[in-house]
Amino acid sequence: MKKILVPLDGSEFSEKILDHIEVLAKKANAEIILLRVVPFSWPSEFIHVREMGDKMDKEASDYLFSIESKLEEKGIKGEVCVNEGNVPEVICNVAREKGVNLIAMSTHGRGVVKKWALGSVADKVSKISHIPVLLYRSTGEDMPDSHYKNILIPLDGSHLSESILPCARHLVELFEAKVWFLHVINTSLAESFTVLKDCISEREEEIIEKIRSYFSTLEKRIKETGTSYELVIEKGNPAETIFDFVSENEIDLIAMSTHGHGGISSCFLGNVANKVVQSSSKPVLLIRAVEEGEGA
């Protein structure tokens, strides 16, 4: 992990992600690319409009250079980048052009029109980016210790949910973290329909046996890495179960796959990931899983 892209909108809320990234950058000896997107393209034929655009670009540059200086004081290499255009698209384009390994951003912002709607931007970036995205839902409260000692990886048994493993493994090795692999048997719908409840009860042993078989295959691969881990099977509403597990086991980071399009896989990967990002007080590492035959 040599390059990390951090998009900022000028608000204190967007800067909250820096507390996490500074620790990560030092551990990985990575460069932080600071990006600010001016969400307009200024036509050069209108001189006065262009001058106003140039002033906004300079304001954005000055802001980023001030943060870059603070990073350099901490021994972290930085780079400043100011672009104009559609914010989510520019973020993804810059990430690809700069060859970054991770996009990191806060998901909540405050302020006037010039500030981004960080939740919306982060959501769009995570849906279209093929580069892992680290999201932190900024609440305005002081951030706890940013060292990742316990990492939770929810898996649904599909190859798509395993798309997160390569990036997560890098963080596990970097922080010498313990990994919790969690599979949630979704019983939330069954609570409202007796027929479904009876069906799940009848097949429960079969379902659990399949999960254990999947975990057994996964375990063989994990052991080769020497990673400290636990395999856990829970029942309930997937998102709620993840939240409960995070609080009960002092999880520092949630790492999971998501899906930006339709299809059966999006039921778990998309909906659950969205709920986790929107409600989790812990940082969430996401990667958009791509089904076979789907365009990149």
C-alpha positions in Angstrom: 0.0 0.0 0.0 2.2 2.9 -1.3 -0.4 5.5 -2.3 -3.5 6.6 -0.4 -5.9 9.2 -1.9 -7.7 11.4 0.6 -10.5 13.6 -0.9 -11.3 16.6 1.3 -14.0 19.3 1.0 -12.5 21.9 3.3 -14.6 21.0 6.3 -13.3 19.7 9.7 -15.6 16.7 9.3 -13.9 15.6 6.1 -10.5 15.9 7.8 -11.5 13.4 10.5 -10.3 10.6 8.2 -6.8 11.9 8.4 -6.4 10.6 12.0 -6.8 7.1 10.7 -4.8 7.6 7.5 -1.8 9.1 9.3 -1.3 6.0 11.4 -1.8 3.8 8.3 0.6 5.9 6.2 3.4 5.7 8.8 2.9 1.9 9.2 3.0 1.3 5.4 5.4 4.1 4.6 2.8 5.3 2.1 2.3 8.6 0.4 -0.9 10.6 1.0 -2.4 12.3 -2.1 -4.6 15.1 -0.9 -7.4 15.9 -3.4 -9.9 18.7 -3.5 -12.5 18.8 -6.3 -14.1 22.1 -7.3 -17.5 20.8 -8.5 -17.6 23.1 -11.5 -15.8 23.4 -14.8 -15.2 27.1 -15.6 -15.6 28.1 -19.3 -12.5 29.9 -20.5 -14.5 32.1 -22.9 -16.1 34.0 -19.9 -13.1 35.9 -18.5 -14.8 37.0 -15.2 -16.2 33.6 -14.6 -12.9 32.0 -15.3 -11.2 34.4 -12.9 -13.6 33.4 -10.1 -12.9 29.8 -10.9 -9.1 30.4 -10.7 -9.6 32.0 -7.3 -11.5 28.9 -6.1 -8.8 26.7 -7.4 -6.2 28.7 -5.6 -8.2 28.6 -2.4 -8.4 24.8 -2.7 -4.7 24.5 -3.3 -3.8 26.8 -0.4 -6.0 24.7 1.9 -4.4 21.4 0.8 -0.9 22.7 1.0 -1.5 23.7 4.6 -2.5 20.2 5.4 0.4 18.7 3.4 2.8 20.8 5.6 1.3 19.3 8.7 1.7 15.8 7.3 5.4 16.5 6.4 6.0 17.7 10.0 4.9 14.2 11.1 7.2 12.5 8.6 4.5 11.7 6.1 5.1 12.3 2.4 2.2 14.2 0.7 1.0 15.4 -2.7 -1.6 18.1 -3.5 -4.1 17.7 -6.4 -6.9 20.1 -7.3 -9.4 19.1 -10.1 -12.7 20.4 -11.4 -15.8 18.4 -12.3 -18.2 15.9 -11.0 -16.9 15.0 -7.5 -17.3 11.2 -7.4 -16.1 10.7 -11.0 -13.1 13.0 -10.4 -12.1 11.1 -7.3 -12.2 7.7 -9.1 -10.4 9.1 -12.1 -7.6 10.6 -10.0 -7.3 7.4 -8.0 -6.9 5.4 -11.3 -4.5 7.9 -12.9 -2.3 8.2 -9.8 -2.2 4.4 -9.2 -3.4 4.6 -5.6 -4.0 1.5 -3.5 -6.7 3.0 -1.3 -9.3 5.8 -1.3 -10.0 7.1 2.2 -12.7 9.6 3.2 -15.2 10.7 5.8 -18.9 10.1 5.0 -20.5 13.0 6.7 -20.1 16.8 6.3 -21.4 20.1 7.5 -21.3 23.6 6.1 -22.5 25.8 3.3 -23.0 25.0 -0.4 -19.3 24.8 -1.1 -19.0 21.8 1.1 -19.7 18.4 -0.4 -22.6 16.2 0.7 -20.0 13.7 2.0 -22.4 10.9 2.6 -23.7 11.0 -1.0 -20.2 11.4 -2.5 -18.8 8.5 -0.4 -21.7 6.3 -1.3 -21.2 7.0 -5.1 -17.5 6.5 -4.9 -17.8 3.1 -3.1 -20.3 2.0 -5.8 -18.2 2.9 -8.9 -14.6 2.6 -7.6 -12.6 -0.6 -8.4 -10.1 0.5 -5.8 -10.7 -0.3 -2.1 -12.4 2.5 -0.2 -12.0 3.2 3.6 -14.9 5.1 5.0 -15.3 6.7 8.4 -18.7 8.1 9.5 -17.6 11.3 11.2 -19.7 12.2 14.3 -17.7 15.2 15.4 -16.6 13.3 18.5 -12.9 12.6 19.4 -11.7 9.6 17.6 -10.5 6.6 19.6 -7.1 4.8 19.1 -6.7 4.2 15.4 -4.6 1.1 15.6 -6.5 -1.9 14.1 -6.1 -4.7 16.7 -9.4 -6.5 15.8 -10.7 -6.6 12.3 -14.1 -8.1 11.4 -14.7 -9.6 8.0 -18.4 -10.6 7.3 -18.7 -13.3 4.6 -21.8 -14.8 3.0 -20.0 -17.8 1.6 -19.7 -16.5 -2.0 -16.5 -15.7 -3.9 -17.8 -12.1 -4.2 -17.8 -11.6 -0.5 -14.1 -12.8 -0.5 -13.1 -9.9 -2.8 -12.1 -7.9 0.3 -9.6 -10.5 1.5 -6.4 -9.3 -0.3 -6.7 -5.7 0.9 -7.8 -6.8 4.4 -4.9 -9.2 4.6 -2.5 -6.4 4.0 -3.9 -4.4 6.9 -4.0 -7.5 9.1 -0.3 -8.1 8.5 0.6 -4.4 8.9 -1.1 -4.1 12.3 -0.6 -7.7 13.4 -4.3 -7.8 14.0 -6.7 -10.6 14.9 -9.4 -11.4 12.3 -12.9 -12.4 13.0 -14.7 -14.0 10.1 -18.5 -13.7 10.6 -21.2 -15.5 8.7 -24.8 -14.4 9.6 -27.7 -16.8 8.9 -30.4 -14.3 8.0 -33.5 -15.1 10.0 -34.9 -11.6 10.0 -37.6 -12.3 7.3 -38.6 -15.5 9.1 -39.7 -13.5 12.1 -42.6 -12.1 10.1 -43.5 -15.3 8.3 -44.2 -18.6 10.1 -43.8 -20.6 7.0 -40.2 -19.3 6.5 -39.5 -19.7 10.2 -40.5 -23.4 10.1 -38.5 -23.9 6.8 -35.3 -22.4 8.3 -35.7 -24.4 11.5 -36.0 -27.6 9.5 -33.0 -26.8 7.4 -30.9 -25.2 10.1 -28.5 -28.1 10.6 -28.0 -28.4 6.9 -27.4 -24.7 6.5 -24.9 -24.7 9.4 -23.1 -27.7 8.0 -22.6 -26.0 4.7 -21.2 -22.9 6.4 -18.9 -25.1 8.5 -17.7 -26.8 5.3 -17.1 -23.4 3.7 -15.2 -22.2 6.8 -13.1 -25.4 6.8 -12.0 -24.6 3.2 -11.3 -21.0 4.2 -9.4 -22.1 7.3 -6.9 -24.0 5.3 -6.0 -20.9 3.4 -5.8 -18.7 6.5 -3.5 -21.1 8.4 -0.9 -20.7 5.7 -0.7 -17.0 6.5 -0.1 -17.4 10.2 -2.9 -15.0 11.0 -4.7 -15.0 14.4 -8.3 -15.6 13.6 -11.7 -16.9 14.8 -14.6 -18.2 12.7 -18.1 -17.3 14.0 -21.6 -18.3 12.9 -24.5 -16.1 14.1 -28.2 -16.0 13.4 -30.4 -12.8 13.0 -30.6 -9.7 11.0 -27.2 -9.4 9.2 -26.6 -5.6 9.8 -27.8 -5.7 13.4 -25.8 -8.8 14.1 -22.7 -7.1 12.8 -23.3 -4.0 15.0 -23.7 -6.2 18.1 -20.6 -8.2 17.3 -18.6 -5.1 16.8 -19.5 -3.7 20.2 -19.2 -7.0 22.0 -15.7 -7.8 20.6 -14.0 -4.4 20.5 -13.7 -4.4 16.7 -11.6 -1.6 15.3 -12.3 -2.0 11.6 -15.0 -3.7 9.5 -13.9 -5.0 6.1 -16.4 -6.2 3.6 -17.4 -6.5 -0.1 -20.2 -4.6 -1.6 -21.9 -4.5 -5.0 -22.7 -1.5 -7.1 -25.3 -3.1 -9.4 -28.3 -5.4 -9.3 -28.5 -9.1 -9.0 -28.9 -11.7 -6.2 -25.5 -10.9 -4.7 -26.5 -7.2 -4.0 -29.1 -8.4 -1.5 -26.4 -9.2 1.0 -23.4 -7.3 -0.3 -25.1 -4.1 -1.2 -27.9 -3.6 1.4 -25.9 -4.8 4.4 -22.8 -2.8 3.5 -24.9 0.3 3.1 -26.5 -0.1 6.5 -23.1 -0.8 8.1 -21.5 2.3 6.6 -24.5 4.5 7.5 -24.6 3.5 11.1 -21.2 2.2 12.2 -19.0 4.3 14.4 -16.0 2.3 13.3 -14.2 2.7 10.0 -15.4 0.5 7.2 -13.2 -0.9 4.4 -15.2 -1.6 1.2 -14.4 -3.1 -2.2 -16.9 -3.4 -5.0 -17.1 -7.0 -5.9 -17.4 -7.8 -9.6 -19.3 -10.7 -10.9 -17.9 -12.9 -13.6 -18.6 -11.4 -17.0 -19.4 -7.9 -15.5 -17.5 -5.0 -17.1 -14.9 -3.4 -15.0 
